[in-house]
Amino acid sequence: MAPKTSSTTEVQTEVRRVTIKLTPEAYDGVAQLARQSGLTLTALIRQALALFRFFHDHKDAQVFLKENGEMREVVLLNGT
């Protein structure tokens, strides 16, 4: 069976469906974050995966968070 595709007027993108199981608490948290961000669940999960990929690809880099003029280092824990 060929994968489904979605298209705009010029671009065709292959789409694959993935099913994940979440606890009710995890689902509620993701759904709430999606609503607050104005995103669909799919868009939120895609962004989360892109962010995970970014940090995975830069796992030896230092990451800093600047909030209210205060700079802090973010320590990323790698499970491997």
Secondary structure as GFF3:
##gff-version 3
##sequence-region A 1 80
A	DSSP	beta_strand	5	7	.	.	.	ID=ss1
A	DSSP	beta_strand	12	14	.	.	.	ID=ss2
A	DSSP	alpha_helix	24	37	.	.	.	ID=ss3
A	DSSP	alpha_helix	41	57	.	.	.	ID=ss4
A	DSSP	beta_strand	63	67	.	.	.	ID=ss5
A	DSSP	beta_strand	70	74	.	.	.	ID=ss6
###
